Amino acid sequence: MLKIERKKWLLAMVASFSILGCSSDKANKAEQVTLPPIPPVQQQFNYQTIIDKAISDAVPGIVLLVETPDNKFLGAAGLADIETQAPMQIYHVMPSGSAGKKLTALLTVLFEQEGLLNLDDKIHNFLDAEILAQIENSDNITIRQLLNHTAGVFDYLDETTADNFYNAVLASDPQQLKLDQFALTFALNKPAYSSPGETFNYSNTGYLLIGLILDKLLAEHHSVAIRNRILEPLGMHSSFYGGIEMQFGDIVSGYFKDDIVGTFNTKPFYESIGFADAPLRSNVEDLALLLRNIVAVDSSLSEDVRARFFEPESIVKINESTEYGLGIFKEKLNNKTVYHHGGLEAGYTTANIFIDDTQTSITAFFNCGLDVQCEAESDQVIHAILDNELK
């Protein structure tokens, strides 16, 4: 069964906010969670009916794209904003969470193609000595290990440090731009999970370090290169880098629901946060386009670029059916190869899936996230659709 990224939240922090007011951007920490059983699929499968029926107190709005070589469904249901009652639209943009890690990985691979770096370069060749001195095993960590989570680097959203990180976020001005260095502070001088290359330990910190390496190579923020080398060439015209490219678009409201203090619009803090471990704001079509270009043969990216994501040196075996490359999971489901990496944020849930055997894209956005009911209901929608497409 497909597993979707899950992130841990500190519910106690919600009490710091007024109803539908400011909110926090909680943990990016990925876990593997087995989803609930899929109900029997109706003989006449109707995507619009599925998402219409899924709208509830827990799930305000949904945008869904299901595209095959022969057919395309693009639909929306529910509300983009509870207060104004504005309807969700097919073009609406949301934070994609860790589904955006593939964007950071792609820029890194493109830089390798240009001769600016090698995936097996040690990070001490790029980062400042002050940072390196505060990261265990920094002399032996490679760029590739950061990208496939085998560096052993302490996660800034580890359960032992997440409180401190989110206290700092909540205490800050919501309009203050927060980039990689802000989050990295909470991972410095912490013990490594393992020696470099030893085992898979999902760590968002690795992607923060990649962001800083790219900045160093460019002598400017890497969002500029992402726009010039990826977003514009691929035609991702509705996408932009979180926080730093607010002038390129707006995100819809996202809702986190707590039984004690009510429902919160989490949009304000997301507008000013731009971390390389979750950089992308996009619509469903753009996010589907990004994944497809990385993993599908019919791509505007070169074969050399695409091969780097899942070559033997990059791929990590997680279990009997699941592997991880550079920012993307690869899983065998019903004897079909499925590529995916979702995102779960406070107020936003993203599924981003590509079935290789049938060349099918499934991308879904929900403007809720991290409360139990939203997770359960969004999981059911995603897996009902996936089950139908895997038949």
C-alpha positions as CSV (number, residue, x, y, z in Angstrom):
1,M,0.0,0.0,0.0
2,L,1.3,3.4,-0.9
3,K,2.6,5.3,2.1
4,I,2.3,9.1,2.2
5,E,4.6,11.4,4.1
6,R,3.4,12.4,7.6
7,K,4.8,15.1,9.8
8,K,4.6,15.4,13.6
9,W,3.0,18.4,15.2
10,L,3.1,20.0,18.6
11,L,-0.6,20.5,19.3
12,A,0.1,22.5,22.4
13,M,1.4,25.4,20.3
14,V,-2.0,25.9,18.7
15,A,-3.3,27.6,21.8
16,S,-1.1,30.5,21.0
17,F,-3.4,31.6,18.2
18,S,-6.8,33.2,17.9
19,I,-9.5,31.5,15.8
20,L,-8.9,31.8,12.1
21,G,-6.0,34.1,12.8
22,C,-2.2,33.6,12.8
23,S,-0.9,30.1,12.6
24,S,2.3,28.1,12.7
25,D,4.2,26.0,10.2
26,K,4.7,22.7,12.1
27,A,7.0,19.8,11.6
28,N,8.3,18.7,8.2
29,K,9.4,15.4,9.6
30,A,8.5,12.6,7.3
31,E,7.3,9.2,8.5
32,Q,5.9,6.2,6.7
33,V,2.3,5.5,7.7
34,T,0.1,2.7,6.4
35,L,-3.1,4.1,5.1
36,P,-6.6,2.8,6.0
37,P,-8.4,0.1,3.9
38,I,-9.8,1.3,0.6
39,P,-13.6,0.9,0.2
40,P,-14.9,-1.0,-2.8
41,V,-14.8,1.2,-6.0
42,Q,-18.1,1.8,-7.6
43,Q,-18.6,0.4,-11.1
44,Q,-19.0,3.9,-12.5
45,F,-16.0,5.8,-11.1
46,N,-16.6,9.5,-11.1
47,Y,-13.8,11.8,-9.9
48,Q,-16.0,14.8,-9.4
49,T,-18.4,12.8,-7.3
50,I,-15.6,11.4,-5.2
51,I,-14.2,14.9,-4.3
52,D,-17.7,16.5,-3.9
53,K,-18.6,13.8,-1.3
54,A,-15.3,14.2,0.5
55,I,-16.0,17.8,1.5
56,S,-16.7,17.9,5.2
57,D,-16.1,19.9,8.4
58,A,-12.6,18.4,8.3
59,V,-11.9,18.9,4.6
60,P,-12.9,22.4,3.4
61,G,-11.6,22.1,-0.2
62,I,-10.0,19.8,-2.8
63,V,-8.3,20.1,-6.2
64,L,-7.7,17.0,-8.1
65,L,-5.9,16.1,-11.3
66,V,-6.0,12.6,-12.9
67,E,-4.3,12.5,-16.3
68,T,-3.6,9.5,-18.6
69,P,-2.4,9.5,-22.2
70,D,-6.1,9.4,-23.3
71,N,-8.0,11.3,-20.6
72,K,-7.7,14.2,-18.3
73,F,-9.8,15.1,-15.2
74,L,-9.2,18.4,-13.5
75,G,-11.7,19.4,-10.9
76,A,-12.3,21.2,-7.6
77,A,-14.8,21.0,-4.8
78,G,-15.5,22.9,-1.6
79,L,-14.1,26.1,-0.3
80,A,-10.8,27.9,-0.7
81,D,-11.6,30.2,2.2
82,I,-14.1,29.4,5.0
83,E,-14.5,33.0,6.1
84,T,-15.4,34.5,2.7
85,Q,-17.0,31.3,1.4
86,A,-14.9,31.6,-1.8
87,P,-15.1,28.3,-3.8
88,M,-12.0,26.2,-4.5
89,Q,-10.8,26.6,-8.1
90,I,-8.8,24.3,-10.3
91,Y,-6.0,26.8,-10.6
92,H,-5.5,27.5,-6.9
93,V,-2.0,27.4,-5.5
94,M,-0.9,25.7,-2.2
95,P,2.3,24.9,-0.4
96,S,3.4,21.4,-1.6
97,G,5.4,20.6,1.5
98,S,8.1,17.9,1.0
99,A,6.6,17.1,-2.4
100,G,8.9,20.0,-3.3
101,K,12.1,18.3,-2.4
102,K,12.3,16.9,-5.9
103,L,12.6,20.5,-7.1
104,T,15.7,21.1,-5.0
105,A,17.1,17.8,-6.1
106,L,16.5,18.6,-9.7
107,L,18.4,21.9,-9.5
108,T,21.3,20.1,-7.8
109,V,21.4,17.5,-10.7
110,L,21.3,20.3,-13.3
111,F,24.2,22.0,-11.6
112,E,26.1,18.7,-11.8
113,Q,25.4,18.6,-15.6
114,E,26.8,22.1,-15.9
115,G,30.0,21.0,-14.1
116,L,29.4,23.2,-11.0
117,L,29.4,20.2,-8.6
118,N,29.5,16.4,-8.4
119,L,26.9,14.5,-6.4
120,D,29.7,12.7,-4.6
121,D,31.5,15.9,-3.6
122,K,32.0,16.3,0.1
123,I,30.0,19.2,1.6
124,H,33.0,20.6,3.3
125,N,34.1,21.8,-0.1
126,F,31.2,24.3,-0.2
127,L,29.9,25.2,3.3
128,D,31.4,27.7,5.7
129,A,33.7,26.3,8.4
130,E,31.5,27.8,11.0
131,I,28.6,25.6,9.9
132,L,30.7,22.5,9.3
133,A,32.1,22.6,12.8
134,Q,28.6,22.3,14.2
135,I,27.6,19.2,12.1
136,E,28.8,15.8,13.2
137,N,30.7,13.9,10.4
138,S,30.7,16.9,8.1
139,D,34.1,15.9,6.7
140,N,32.6,12.7,5.2
141,I,29.1,13.7,4.1
142,T,28.4,14.0,0.4
143,I,25.8,16.0,-1.5
144,R,24.2,12.7,-2.7
145,Q,23.8,11.5,0.9
146,L,22.0,14.7,1.8
147,L,19.6,14.2,-1.1
148,N,18.8,10.6,-0.4
149,H,18.7,10.9,3.4
150,T,21.7,8.7,4.1
151,A,23.9,11.4,5.5
152,G,22.8,10.7,9.1
153,V,22.4,14.5,9.7
154,F,20.2,15.5,12.7
155,D,16.7,16.7,11.6
156,Y,15.9,20.2,12.7
157,L,12.3,18.9,13.2
158,D,13.3,16.0,15.4
159,E,10.9,15.6,18.3
160,T,13.6,16.8,20.7
161,T,14.0,20.2,18.9
162,A,10.7,20.8,17.2
163,D,9.3,22.7,20.3
164,N,12.2,25.2,20.2
165,F,11.9,25.7,16.4
166,Y,8.2,26.4,16.5
167,N,8.4,28.6,19.6
168,A,10.9,30.7,17.6
169,V,8.5,30.8,14.6
170,L,5.5,31.8,16.7
171,A,7.5,34.5,18.5
172,S,8.7,36.0,15.2
173,D,6.9,38.6,13.0
174,P,4.7,36.6,10.6
175,Q,5.9,38.9,7.8
176,Q,9.6,38.3,8.6
177,L,11.2,36.3,5.7
178,K,12.6,33.0,7.1
179,L,15.0,31.1,4.9
180,D,17.3,28.0,5.3
181,Q,19.6,29.5,7.9
182,F,16.7,30.2,10.2
183,A,15.7,26.5,10.4
184,L,19.3,25.1,10.3
185,T,20.0,26.8,13.7
186,F,17.9,24.1,15.4
187,A,20.0,21.2,14.0
188,L,23.5,22.5,14.7
189,N,25.6,20.9,17.5
190,K,23.3,17.9,17.6
191,P,24.3,14.2,17.4
192,A,24.2,12.4,14.1
193,Y,21.7,9.6,13.6
194,S,24.3,7.4,11.9
195,S,27.6,7.5,10.0
196,P,27.3,8.9,6.5
197,G,26.1,6.3,4.0
198,E,25.2,3.8,6.7
199,T,21.4,3.9,6.6
200,F,18.3,5.8,5.6
201,N,17.2,8.5,8.1
202,Y,14.8,11.0,6.7
203,S,16.2,14.5,7.6
204,N,14.9,17.8,6.4
205,T,18.2,19.4,7.5
206,G,20.0,17.7,4.6
207,Y,17.9,19.8,2.1
208,L,18.5,23.0,4.1
209,L,22.3,22.3,3.6
210,I,21.7,21.7,-0.1
211,G,20.0,25.1,-0.3
212,L,23.0,26.8,1.3
213,I,25.4,25.0,-1.0
214,L,23.4,26.1,-4.1
215,D,23.4,29.7,-2.7
216,K,27.2,29.5,-2.3
217,L,27.7,28.4,-5.9
218,L,25.4,31.0,-7.3
219,A,26.4,33.9,-5.0
220,E,22.6,34.6,-4.7
221,H,19.6,32.7,-3.5
222,H,18.9,29.5,-5.4
223,S,15.3,30.5,-6.1
224,V,16.6,32.6,-9.0
225,A,18.2,29.5,-10.6
226,I,15.1,27.4,-9.9
227,R,13.0,29.9,-11.8
228,N,15.4,30.3,-14.7
229,R,16.4,26.7,-15.1
230,I,13.3,24.8,-14.1
231,L,10.0,26.7,-13.6
232,E,10.2,28.7,-16.8
233,P,11.7,26.1,-19.1
234,L,9.2,23.4,-17.9
235,G,6.2,25.8,-18.2
236,M,5.4,25.8,-14.5
237,H,4.0,29.3,-14.8
238,S,1.8,29.1,-11.7
239,S,4.6,28.0,-9.4
240,F,6.9,30.1,-7.2
241,Y,9.4,29.7,-4.4
242,G,7.9,30.1,-0.9
243,G,8.5,33.3,0.9
244,I,11.1,34.8,-1.4
245,E,8.9,34.9,-4.5
246,M,5.6,36.2,-3.0
247,Q,5.3,38.6,-5.9
248,F,4.7,35.7,-8.3
249,G,1.5,34.6,-6.7
250,D,-0.7,33.8,-3.7
251,I,-1.6,30.7,-1.8
252,V,-5.1,29.8,-0.7
253,S,-6.0,29.5,3.0
254,G,-5.1,26.3,4.8
255,Y,-6.9,25.1,7.9
256,F,-5.7,23.2,11.0
257,K,-8.5,22.0,13.3
258,D,-8.0,21.5,17.0
259,D,-10.9,20.2,19.2
260,I,-10.1,22.5,22.1
261,V,-9.4,25.9,20.4
262,G,-11.1,25.5,17.0
263,T,-10.0,26.0,13.4
264,F,-7.0,28.1,12.4
265,N,-6.1,29.6,9.0
266,T,-2.4,28.7,8.6
267,K,-1.7,30.9,5.6
268,P,0.0,33.9,7.3
269,F,3.2,32.1,8.3
270,Y,3.5,30.1,5.0
271,E,3.6,33.3,3.1
272,S,7.0,34.3,4.5
273,I,8.7,30.9,4.9
274,G,11.0,29.5,2.2
275,F,13.0,26.5,3.1
276,A,14.8,24.2,0.5
277,D,13.2,21.1,2.1
278,A,9.7,22.4,1.2
279,P,10.3,25.2,-1.3
280,L,7.4,25.0,-3.8
281,R,4.1,26.7,-4.1
282,S,2.2,25.4,-7.1
283,N,-1.1,24.2,-8.5
284,V,-1.9,20.6,-9.2
285,E,-1.0,20.8,-12.9
286,D,2.5,22.2,-12.3
287,L,3.3,19.7,-9.5
288,A,2.2,16.8,-11.7
289,L,4.3,18.3,-14.6
290,L,7.4,18.4,-12.4
291,L,7.2,14.8,-11.3
292,R,6.4,13.6,-14.8
293,N,9.4,15.3,-16.3
294,I,11.7,13.7,-13.7
295,V,10.5,10.1,-14.0
296,A,8.8,9.7,-17.4
297,V,10.5,8.9,-20.7
298,D,8.4,11.5,-22.5
299,S,10.2,14.5,-20.8
300,S,11.9,17.7,-21.7
301,L,14.7,16.8,-19.3
302,S,17.6,14.8,-20.7
303,E,17.9,11.1,-20.0
304,D,21.2,11.8,-18.2
305,V,19.4,14.1,-15.8
306,R,16.5,11.7,-15.1
307,A,18.9,8.8,-14.6
308,R,20.7,10.4,-11.8
309,F,17.6,10.3,-9.6
310,F,17.4,6.5,-9.4
311,E,20.9,5.2,-10.4
312,P,22.4,2.5,-8.2
313,E,24.5,5.0,-6.3
314,S,21.4,7.1,-5.4
315,I,18.7,4.5,-4.7
316,V,18.1,3.4,-1.1
317,K,16.0,0.3,-0.2
318,I,13.5,1.1,2.5
319,N,11.6,-2.1,2.5
320,E,10.7,-5.0,0.2
321,S,8.5,-2.8,-2.0
322,T,9.8,0.8,-1.5
323,E,12.9,2.6,-2.5
324,Y,14.0,6.2,-2.3
325,G,16.1,8.1,-4.8
326,L,16.8,11.8,-4.9
327,G,13.6,13.4,-3.3
328,I,11.2,10.8,-4.7
329,F,9.9,7.4,-3.5
330,K,9.7,4.5,-5.9
331,E,7.2,1.8,-5.0
332,K,5.8,-1.4,-6.4
333,L,2.0,-1.5,-6.1
334,N,-0.2,-4.2,-7.7
335,N,2.9,-5.1,-9.9
336,K,3.1,-1.5,-11.2
337,T,5.9,1.0,-10.6
338,V,4.6,4.1,-8.7
339,Y,6.7,7.2,-8.1
340,H,5.5,9.6,-5.4
341,H,6.4,12.0,-2.7
342,G,3.6,13.8,-0.9
343,G,3.6,16.7,1.6
344,L,1.7,17.3,4.8
345,E,1.7,20.7,6.4
346,A,-0.5,22.5,8.9
347,G,-3.5,23.2,6.8
348,Y,-2.3,21.6,3.6
349,T,-2.1,18.0,2.3
350,T,-0.6,17.1,-1.0
351,A,-0.5,13.8,-2.9
352,N,1.8,13.7,-6.0
353,I,1.9,10.3,-7.8
354,F,2.9,9.0,-11.2
355,I,2.1,5.4,-12.3
356,D,4.9,4.5,-14.8
357,D,3.2,1.5,-16.4
358,T,0.1,3.5,-17.5
359,Q,1.7,7.0,-17.6
360,T,-0.9,8.2,-15.2
361,S,-0.5,11.4,-13.0
362,I,-2.5,11.7,-9.8
363,T,-2.1,15.0,-7.9
364,A,-4.4,16.1,-5.2
365,F,-4.5,19.2,-2.9
366,F,-6.5,19.5,0.3
367,N,-6.5,22.8,2.2
368,C,-6.5,21.0,5.6
369,G,-3.7,19.0,7.3
370,L,-2.3,17.4,10.4
371,D,-5.5,16.9,12.3
372,V,-6.6,13.3,12.5
373,Q,-9.9,13.6,10.7
374,C,-8.5,15.5,7.8
375,E,-5.7,12.9,7.4
376,A,-8.2,10.0,7.5
377,E,-10.6,11.5,5.0
378,S,-7.9,12.8,2.6
379,D,-6.3,9.3,2.7
380,Q,-9.5,7.7,1.7
381,V,-9.9,10.0,-1.3
382,I,-6.4,9.4,-2.6
383,H,-6.4,5.7,-2.2
384,A,-9.9,5.3,-3.7
385,I,-8.5,7.1,-6.8
386,L,-5.2,5.2,-6.7
387,D,-6.9,1.8,-6.4
388,N,-9.1,2.6,-9.4
389,E,-6.0,3.6,-11.5
390,L,-4.0,0.5,-10.4
391,K,-6.7,-2.0,-11.6
